[in-house]
Amino acid sequence: IYCARKNPVHSEFTFQKDILKNPINISPNPATNLVQIRTNGISGNIQITFTGIDGKTALKMNTKTIKTINTFKTNVNSLPTGAYIIRASDGRSIYTKLITLIK
């Protein structure tokens, strides 16, 4: 995400544009207990997977979305500190983001 802050109004506008054009956004990053996953333009049944850097699946969930912006909150309190790849797949496309969990 672009984060230059010369003009706070411009930065907020740029941030909003980035959210709207990215199919998946994760916040906060780094996270501690709760992760918000926002999808944009992905519709249908979606599988969201958290995979550790060791390649093992740490968390998997299925959800249904509509073709607008959808927001999901996921409790990651049971996952240990580390880096995770979040993968969202609608069966046609796969979107990935990296997140760090800090306990």
DSSP file (Angstrom, degrees, kcal/mol; ACC not computed):
  #  RESIDUE AA STRUCTURE BP1 BP2  ACC     N-H-->O    O-->H-N    N-H-->O    O-->H-N    TCO  KAPPA ALPHA  PHI   PSI    X-CA   Y-CA   Z-CA
    1    1 A I              0   0    0      0, 0.0     2,-0.2     0, 0.0    14,-0.1   0.000 360.0 360.0 360.0 134.1    0.0    0.0    0.0
    2    2 A Y        +     0   0    0     12,-0.2    16,-0.1     1,-0.1     0, 0.0  -0.513 360.0 174.7 -70.2 134.8    1.3    3.4   -0.9
    3    3 A C        +     0   0    0     -2,-0.2     2,-0.1    11,-0.0    -1,-0.1   0.058  16.8 144.9-139.2  29.0    1.9    5.5    2.2
    4    4 A A        -     0   0    0      1,-0.1     3,-0.1     7,-0.1    10,-0.1  -0.483  27.4-166.4 -68.0 141.7    3.5    8.9    1.3
    5    5 A R        +     0   0    0     -2,-0.1    -1,-0.1     1,-0.1     4,-0.0  -0.140  46.3 120.3-128.7  41.2    2.1   11.6    3.6
    6    6 A K  S    S+     0   0    0      1,-0.3    -1,-0.1     2,-0.1    -2,-0.0   0.914  92.2  25.8 -66.1 -41.6    3.1   15.0    2.2
    7    7 A N  S  > S-     0   0    0     -3,-0.1     4,-2.6     1,-0.1    -1,-0.3  -0.949  75.0-155.5-124.8 108.1   -0.6   15.9    2.0
    8    8 A P  H  > S+     0   0    0      0, 0.0     4,-2.1     0, 0.0     5,-0.2   0.835  95.6  51.3 -55.2 -35.9   -2.8   14.0    4.5
    9    9 A V  H  > S+     0   0    0      2,-0.2     4,-2.0     1,-0.2     5,-0.1   0.927 111.8  47.0 -66.8 -43.3   -5.9   14.5    2.3
   10   10 A H  H  > S+     0   0    0     -3,-0.3     4,-2.8     1,-0.2    -1,-0.2   0.897 110.5  53.0 -63.5 -41.1   -4.1   13.1   -0.7
   11   11 A S  H  X S+     0   0    0     -4,-2.6     4,-2.7     2,-0.2    -1,-0.2   0.911 108.8  48.9 -63.1 -42.4   -2.7   10.2    1.3
   12   12 A E  H  X S+     0   0    0     -4,-2.1     4,-2.4    -5,-0.2    -1,-0.2   0.914 112.8  48.2 -63.0 -42.1   -6.2    9.2    2.5
   13   13 A F  H  X S+     0   0    0     -4,-2.0     4,-2.3     2,-0.2    -2,-0.2   0.915 112.4  48.4 -63.4 -43.8   -7.5    9.4   -1.1
   14   14 A T  H  X S+     0   0    0     -4,-2.8     4,-2.2     2,-0.2    -2,-0.2   0.908 110.8  51.2 -63.5 -42.1   -4.6    7.3   -2.4
   15   15 A F  H  X S+     0   0    0     -4,-2.7     4,-2.2     1,-0.2    -2,-0.2   0.921 109.9  49.1 -61.2 -45.1   -5.1    4.7    0.4
   16   16 A Q  H  X S+     0   0    0     -4,-2.4     4,-2.2     1,-0.2    -1,-0.2   0.896 109.8  51.7 -62.7 -40.4   -8.8    4.4   -0.5
   17   17 A K  H  X S+     0   0    0     -4,-2.3     4,-1.8     1,-0.2    -1,-0.2   0.902 108.7  51.6 -62.1 -40.6   -7.9    4.0   -4.2
   18   18 A D  H  X S+     0   0    0     -4,-2.2     4,-1.5     1,-0.2    -2,-0.2   0.908 109.0  50.1 -63.2 -41.9   -5.5    1.2   -3.3
   19   19 A I  H  < S+     0   0    0     -4,-2.2     3,-0.2     1,-0.2    -1,-0.2   0.919 111.3  49.2 -61.3 -43.1   -8.2   -0.6   -1.2
   20   20 A L  H  < S+     0   0    0     -4,-2.2    -1,-0.2     1,-0.2    -2,-0.2   0.816 114.2  43.4 -69.9 -30.6  -10.7   -0.4   -4.1
   21   21 A K  H  < S+     0   0    0     -4,-1.8    -1,-0.2    -5,-0.1    -2,-0.2   0.661  97.5  82.9 -92.3 -13.9   -8.3   -1.7   -6.8
   22   22 A N  S  < S-     0   0    0     -4,-1.5     3,-0.1    -3,-0.2    18,-0.0  -0.765  70.2-146.0 -89.9 131.6   -6.8   -4.6   -4.7
   23   23 A P  S    S+     0   0    0      0, 0.0    17,-2.3     0, 0.0     2,-0.4   0.792  85.2  24.5 -66.4 -27.2   -8.8   -7.8   -4.7
   24   24 A I  E     -A   39   0A   0     15,-0.2     2,-0.4    72,-0.1    15,-0.2  -0.997  64.2-178.7-142.9 135.3   -7.7   -8.6   -1.1
   25   25 A N  E     -A   38   0A   0     13,-2.4    13,-2.9    -2,-0.4     2,-0.4  -0.987   9.5-158.2-132.2 143.3   -6.5   -6.4    1.8
   26   26 A I  E     -A   37   0A   0     -2,-0.4    11,-0.2    11,-0.2     3,-0.1  -0.963  16.2-141.3-122.9 135.2   -5.4   -7.5    5.3
   27   27 A S  E     +A   36   0A   0      9,-2.1     9,-3.6    -2,-0.4     2,-0.1  -0.985  66.2  23.3-152.0 154.2   -5.2   -5.3    8.4
   28   28 A P  S    S-     0   0    0      0, 0.0    -1,-0.2     0, 0.0     8,-0.1   0.744  75.7-150.5 -74.4 164.2   -3.7   -4.7   10.8
   29   29 A N  S    S+     0   0    0      1,-0.2     2,-0.2    -2,-0.1    72,-0.1  -0.871  87.9  34.4-143.7 107.2   -0.3   -5.9    9.7
   30   30 A P  S    S-     0   0    0      0, 0.0     2,-0.3     0, 0.0    -1,-0.2   0.404  96.2-171.6 -76.1 159.1    1.4   -6.9   11.9
   31   31 A A  B     -c  101   0B   0     69,-2.6    71,-3.1    -2,-0.2     4,-0.1  -0.777  23.7-170.7-119.9 163.5   -1.5   -8.4   13.9
   32   32 A T  S    S-     0   0    0      2,-0.4    -1,-0.1    -2,-0.3     3,-0.1   0.708  77.9 -15.6-117.0 -61.6   -2.0   -9.9   17.4
   33   33 A N  S    S+     0   0    0      1,-0.3    43,-2.9    42,-0.1    44,-0.7   0.689 122.2  43.5-120.7 -30.0   -5.4  -11.5   17.9
   34   34 A L  E     - B   0  75A   0     41,-0.2     2,-0.4    42,-0.2    -2,-0.4  -0.978  57.0-166.9-129.7 133.7   -7.8  -10.3   15.2
   35   35 A V  E     - B   0  74A   0     39,-2.6    39,-3.0    -2,-0.4     2,-0.6  -0.966  10.9-149.2-120.0 133.5   -7.2  -10.0   11.4
   36   36 A Q  E     -AB  27  73A   0     -9,-3.6    -9,-2.1    -2,-0.4     2,-0.5  -0.904  11.3-165.1-101.8 125.5   -9.6   -8.1    9.1
   37   37 A I  E     -AB  26  72A   0     35,-3.3    35,-2.8    -2,-0.6     2,-0.5  -0.949   4.1-169.4-111.5 123.4   -9.7   -9.5    5.6
   38   38 A R  E     -AB  25  71A   0    -13,-2.9   -13,-2.4    -2,-0.5     2,-0.4  -0.959   0.8-167.0-116.8 125.2  -11.4   -7.3    3.0
   39   39 A T  E     -AB  24  70A   0     31,-2.6    31,-2.4    -2,-0.5     2,-0.4  -0.854   1.2-165.4-109.5 148.1  -12.2   -8.6   -0.5
   40   40 A N  E    S- B   0  69A   0    -17,-2.3    29,-0.2    -2,-0.4     3,-0.1  -0.966  71.4  -6.4-135.4 116.9  -13.1   -6.4   -3.4
   41   41 A G  S    S+     0   0    0     27,-0.7     2,-0.5    -2,-0.4    26,-0.1   0.549  93.7 123.0  81.2   6.4  -14.7   -7.8   -6.6
   42   42 A I        -     0   0    0     26,-0.4     2,-0.3    24,-0.2    26,-0.3  -0.895  40.4-176.7-100.3 125.8  -14.4  -11.4   -5.6
   43   43 A S        +     0   0    0     -2,-0.5     2,-0.2    24,-0.1    23,-0.2  -0.879  34.1  24.6-126.5 157.9  -17.7  -13.2   -5.7
   44   44 A G  E    S-D   65   0B   0     21,-2.0    21,-2.6    -2,-0.3     2,-0.4  -0.607 105.0  -8.8  98.5-157.6  -19.0  -16.7   -4.8
   45   45 A N  E     -D   64   0B   0     19,-0.2     2,-0.4    -2,-0.2    19,-0.2  -0.656  67.6-168.5 -80.7 128.7  -17.6  -19.2   -2.5
   46   46 A I  E     -D   63   0B   0     17,-3.6    17,-2.6    -2,-0.4     2,-0.5  -0.957  14.0-153.0-122.2 135.8  -14.1  -18.3   -1.2
   47   47 A Q  E     -DE  62  89B   0     42,-2.5    42,-2.2    -2,-0.4     2,-0.5  -0.940  12.2-164.1-105.2 125.7  -11.6  -20.4    0.6
   48   48 A I  E     -DE  61  88B   0     13,-3.2    13,-2.6    -2,-0.5     2,-0.4  -0.948   9.6-175.8-112.9 127.0   -9.2  -18.4    2.8
   49   49 A T  E     -DE  60  87B   0     38,-2.6    38,-2.8    -2,-0.5     2,-0.6  -0.975  19.4-153.4-127.5 134.3   -6.1  -20.2    4.1
   50   50 A F  E     -DE  59  86B   0      9,-3.1     8,-3.0    -2,-0.4     9,-1.5  -0.942  21.1-173.3-101.8 119.5   -3.4  -19.1    6.4
   51   51 A T  E     -DE  57  85B   0     34,-2.5    34,-3.0    -2,-0.6     6,-0.2  -0.962  17.1-133.5-118.3 128.3   -0.1  -21.0    5.6
   52   52 A G  E >   - E   0  84B   0      4,-2.5     3,-2.3    -2,-0.5    32,-0.2  -0.237  31.7-104.1 -70.3 165.7    3.0  -20.7    7.8
   53   53 A I  T 3  S+     0   0    0     30,-1.0    -1,-0.1     1,-0.3    31,-0.1   0.648 121.1  67.6 -68.4 -11.4    6.4  -20.2    6.2
   54   54 A D  T 3  S-     0   0    0      2,-0.2    -1,-0.3     1,-0.0     3,-0.1   0.499 118.3-112.0 -81.9  -3.4    7.0  -23.8    6.9
   55   55 A G  S <  S+     0   0    0     -3,-2.3     2,-0.3     1,-0.3    -2,-0.1   0.396  75.3 130.5  91.0  -2.8    4.3  -24.6    4.2
   56   56 A K        -     0   0    0      1,-0.1    -4,-2.5     2,-0.0     2,-0.4  -0.671  63.8-115.9 -88.9 138.9    1.8  -26.1    6.7
   57   57 A T  E     +D   51   0B   0     -2,-0.3    -6,-0.3    -6,-0.2     3,-0.1  -0.597  33.5 177.2 -72.3 123.1   -1.8  -24.9    6.7
   58   58 A A  E     +     0   0B   0     -8,-3.0     2,-0.3    -2,-0.4    -7,-0.2   0.731  66.2   7.1 -98.7 -28.4   -2.4  -23.2   10.0
   59   59 A L  E     -D   50   0B   0     -9,-1.5    -9,-3.1     2,-0.0     2,-0.4  -0.972  60.4-175.3-157.6 138.0   -6.0  -22.1    9.5
   60   60 A K  E     +D   49   0B   0     -2,-0.3     2,-0.3   -11,-0.2   -11,-0.2  -1.000   8.8 168.6-139.3 136.3   -8.6  -22.6    6.8
   61   61 A M  E     -D   48   0B   0    -13,-2.6   -13,-3.2    -2,-0.4     2,-0.4  -0.992  20.6-145.5-145.7 153.8  -12.1  -21.2    6.4
   62   62 A N  E     +D   47   0B   0     -2,-0.3     2,-0.3   -15,-0.2   -15,-0.2  -0.932  24.2 165.7-117.9 142.6  -14.8  -21.0    3.7
   63   63 A T  E     -D   46   0B   0    -17,-2.6   -17,-3.6    -2,-0.4     2,-0.4  -0.961  30.3-125.6-149.3 164.4  -17.1  -18.1    3.1
   64   64 A K  E     -D   45   0B   0     -2,-0.3     2,-0.3   -19,-0.2   -19,-0.2  -0.953  30.1-177.1-117.0 135.4  -19.5  -16.8    0.5
   65   65 A T  E     -D   44   0B   0    -21,-2.6   -21,-2.0    -2,-0.4     2,-0.3  -0.813  20.7-134.1-126.4 166.2  -19.2  -13.2   -0.9
   66   66 A I        -     0   0    0     -2,-0.3     2,-2.0   -23,-0.2   -24,-0.2  -0.736  44.8 -90.9-111.1 168.4  -21.0  -10.9   -3.2
   67   67 A K  S    S+     0   0    0     -2,-0.3     2,-0.2   -26,-0.1   -24,-0.1  -0.228 101.0  70.9 -84.1  52.5  -19.2   -8.9   -5.9
   68   68 A T  S    S-     0   0    0     -2,-2.0   -27,-0.7   -26,-0.3     2,-0.5  -0.676 104.0 -50.4-137.5-164.3  -18.7   -5.8   -3.8
   69   69 A I  E     -B   40   0A   0     -2,-0.2     2,-0.4   -29,-0.2   -29,-0.2  -0.675  58.6-174.7 -79.6 124.0  -16.4   -5.1   -0.9
   70   70 A N  E     -B   39   0A   0    -31,-2.4   -31,-2.6    -2,-0.5     2,-0.4  -0.935   8.5-157.0-118.8 141.8  -16.8   -7.8    1.8
   71   71 A T  E     -B   38   0A   0     -2,-0.4     2,-0.4   -33,-0.2   -33,-0.2  -0.979   9.7-178.1-124.9 131.6  -15.1   -7.7    5.2
   72   72 A F  E     -B   37   0A   0    -35,-2.8   -35,-3.3    -2,-0.4     2,-0.5  -0.981  14.3-150.8-126.1 137.8  -14.4  -10.7    7.5
   73   73 A K  E     -B   36   0A   0     -2,-0.4     2,-0.4   -37,-0.2   -37,-0.2  -0.938  16.0-168.9-108.5 132.0  -12.8  -10.6   10.9
   74   74 A T  E     -B   35   0A   0    -39,-3.0   -39,-2.6    -2,-0.5     2,-0.6  -0.976  20.0-133.2-125.4 129.4  -10.8  -13.7   11.9
   75   75 A N  E     +B   34   0A   0     -2,-0.4   -41,-0.2   -41,-0.2     3,-0.2  -0.706  26.3 172.4 -80.2 120.5   -9.5  -14.6   15.3
   76   76 A V    >   +     0   0    0    -43,-2.9     3,-1.6    -2,-0.6   -42,-0.2   0.077  40.5 117.8-114.4  20.8   -5.9  -15.7   15.0
   77   77 A N  T 3  S+     0   0    0    -44,-0.7    -1,-0.1     1,-0.3   -43,-0.1   0.793  72.3  56.5 -60.0 -29.7   -5.2  -15.9   18.7
   78   78 A S  T 3  S+     0   0    0     -3,-0.2    -1,-0.3   -45,-0.1    -2,-0.1   0.621  89.8  90.7 -79.7 -11.7   -4.5  -19.6   18.5
   79   79 A L  S <  S-     0   0    0     -3,-1.6     3,-0.1   -46,-0.1    -3,-0.1  -0.651  78.2-122.4 -86.8 140.1   -1.7  -19.1   15.9
   80   80 A P        -     0   0    0      0, 0.0    21,-0.2     0, 0.0    -1,-0.1  -0.283  41.0 -76.1 -74.4 164.4    1.9  -18.6   17.1
   81   81 A T  S    S+     0   0    0     19,-0.1     2,-0.3    -2,-0.0    21,-0.2  -0.296  84.8  88.8 -55.0 138.5    4.0  -15.6   16.3
   82   82 A G  E    S- F   0 101B   0     19,-2.0    19,-3.2    -3,-0.1     2,-0.4  -0.928  76.0 -60.9 157.1-178.7    5.4  -15.7   12.7
   83   83 A A  E     - F   0 100B   0     -2,-0.3   -30,-1.0    17,-0.2     2,-0.4  -0.798  47.1-173.6 -98.1 139.2    4.9  -14.9    9.1
   84   84 A Y  E     -EF  52  99B   0     15,-3.1    15,-2.9    -2,-0.4     2,-0.6  -0.974  22.5-136.1-133.6 145.4    1.9  -16.3    7.3
   85   85 A I  E     -EF  51  98B   0    -34,-3.0   -34,-2.5    -2,-0.4     2,-0.6  -0.908  19.6-152.4 -98.0 123.1    0.7  -16.3    3.7
   86   86 A I  E     -EF  50  97B   0     11,-3.5    11,-2.0    -2,-0.6     2,-0.5  -0.871  13.9-169.0 -97.0 124.9   -3.0  -15.6    3.4
   87   87 A R  E     -EF  49  96B   0    -38,-2.8   -38,-2.6    -2,-0.6     2,-0.5  -0.959   8.2-170.9-118.8 125.6   -4.5  -17.2    0.3
   88   88 A A  E     -EF  48  95B   0      7,-3.0     7,-2.9    -2,-0.5     2,-0.4  -0.975  10.1-179.4-116.2 125.3   -8.0  -16.4   -0.9
   89   89 A S  E     -EF  47  94B   0    -42,-2.2   -42,-2.5    -2,-0.5     5,-0.2  -0.986  23.9-176.5-129.5 132.9   -9.3  -18.5   -3.8
   90   90 A D        -     0   0    0      3,-1.6   -45,-0.2    -2,-0.4     4,-0.1   0.208  62.3 -99.2-105.6  13.0  -12.6  -18.3   -5.6
   91   91 A G  S    S+     0   0    0      2,-0.5     3,-0.1   -44,-0.1   -45,-0.1   0.149 120.0  54.6  90.4 -19.6  -11.9  -21.4   -7.7
   92   92 A R  S    S+     0   0    0      1,-0.3     2,-0.3     0, 0.0    -1,-0.1   0.709 114.6  20.8-110.4 -37.4  -10.9  -19.2  -10.7
   93   93 A S        -     0   0    0      2,-0.0    -3,-1.6     0, 0.0    -2,-0.5  -0.915  62.2-144.3-133.6 157.6   -8.2  -17.0   -9.2
   94   94 A I  E     - F   0  89B   0     -2,-0.3     2,-0.4    -5,-0.2    -5,-0.2  -0.994  14.2-169.9-125.2 129.2   -5.9  -17.1   -6.2
   95   95 A Y  E     - F   0  88B   0     -7,-2.9    -7,-3.0    -2,-0.4     2,-0.3  -0.956   7.8-167.6-119.1 137.4   -4.9  -13.9   -4.3
   96   96 A T  E     + F   0  87B   0     -2,-0.4     2,-0.3    -9,-0.2    -9,-0.2  -0.941  11.9 175.9-129.6 149.5   -2.2  -13.9   -1.7
   97   97 A K  E     - F   0  86B   0    -11,-2.0   -11,-3.5    -2,-0.3     2,-0.4  -0.976  25.3-128.8-142.5 152.4   -1.0  -11.5    1.0
   98   98 A L  E     - F   0  85B   0     -2,-0.3     2,-0.3   -13,-0.2   -13,-0.2  -0.875  28.0-180.0-103.8 135.9    1.8  -11.8    3.6
   99   99 A I  E     - F   0  84B   0    -15,-2.9   -15,-3.1    -2,-0.4     2,-0.5  -0.975  18.4-144.2-134.2 149.5    1.0  -11.1    7.2
  100  100 A T  E     - F   0  83B   0     -2,-0.3   -69,-2.6   -17,-0.2     2,-0.5  -0.954  10.7-154.9-113.4 131.3    3.0  -11.1   10.4
  101  101 A L  E     -cF  31  82B   0    -19,-3.2   -19,-2.0    -2,-0.5     2,-0.5  -0.909   9.7-171.2-105.1 131.9    1.5  -12.2   13.7
  102  102 A I              0   0    0    -71,-3.1    -2,-0.0    -2,-0.5   -19,-0.0  -0.987 360.0 360.0-124.4 127.0    3.1  -10.9   16.9
  103  103 A K              0   0    0     -2,-0.5    -1,-0.1   -70,-0.0   -71,-0.1   0.384 360.0 360.0-107.7 360.0    2.0  -12.3   20.3
